[in-house]
Amino acid sequence: MLGKVLLGGLALCAVAGVGIGWWVARRVDGVQVPPLGELLGAARPDFSRAPATLVDPGRGDPDPSERRPAAPAPAAQGPAAPPPAAERAPADLPALIAALRDDAVRGNAMHALGELIAADDDAVGAELERALDSDDEQQRALAACALALRGGSDPSPALARELLALLTPAPGQRFRSITARPWIRSVGRANVDERRLAFDVLSGHPQLFAQVEVELEARLAGADPVLRFDAARIVLARPEARSRTAALDALLEHLADNDLDDDAALAMRLLGAQGRRALPNVHAALPGRDAQSASLLAHLLSYLDPRHPAAQRLRPKELVRLGFHTGDMLAELESGE
């Protein structure tokens, strides 16, 4: 007990020290200090953080003289005019496309990805489309990510296939489900950033979704619980999807206690968002469920069908004991439906 008190006191002193230091620094003339929230907040990973130049995997870090000079500061008055399109095109397009390949320095690929996304040149899109046929898995994946982030072009079947491939584990490997928490990392052949992007793009782009809908339907009927769960979430994001009933059933499976991180919380939120449309599936799922599923289903029914006997037997302490924060899970609940 004494140890816990001492550790708590040390933590409080550290937080107080940061706050006092920030308060004092903000009042020193000529010192630019960001808001405290920026100092304490954690930035979500993105593709823009990349080395300033490509690195030869055999040489290590680039020589300081080879690093790209810093961009000049913007003019003090008036908006800066955008550079001509020719100046926004990458200087060495073949080298950037080649850098997307898997090598000993992943920073090369991230640098190339940032350059290719930012480049305003039709030739870049054409080269990225060709890279979707590469024999290098990482090059195909990052080319698909660049095309998805660039936008502005008709989505090709090859792009849709490669985005779905990012959500497909290699033989003998297994993924965790894409979680709502960015600090949970995926297990398998694809980097978590690429997987999350593929998941978001297929969920939000109707043309790309239409090109992989048949495969997603097959995954809903497959044996892999992670593939079923991810497919269900993508399908339910599309109002025009044909297999919404099967997707709801897949979510209901994930209310059970199992080894997947965060899946019950995600399933509860998505089932709540479906509102009364999910009621037939919820009613059919009630018999023979484990204790966790029965409690969560009863909680869903307390919102969607309060007169149901399972809802009236609900004991809130059961949910607290299970560690679920159901108010957060059902934040998207459309109670008016």
Secondary structure, 3 states (H helix, E strand, C coil): CHHHHHHHHHHHHHHHHHHHHHHHHHCCCCCCCCCHHHHHCCCCCCCCCCCCCCCCCCCCCCCHHHCCCCCCCCCCCCCCCCCCHHHHCCCCHHHHHHHCCCCCCHHHHHHHHHHHHHCCCHHHHHHHHHHCCCCCHHHHHHHHHHHHHHCCCCCCHHHHHHHHHHCCCCCCCCCCCCCCCCCCCCCCCCCHHHHHHHHHHHHHCHHHHHHHHHHHHHHHCCCCHHHHHHHHHHHHCCCCCCCHHHHHHHHHHCCCCCCCCCHHHHHHHHHHHHHHHHHHHHHHHCCCCCHHHHHHHHHHHHHHCCCCHHHHCCCHHHHHHHCCCHHHHCCCCCCCC
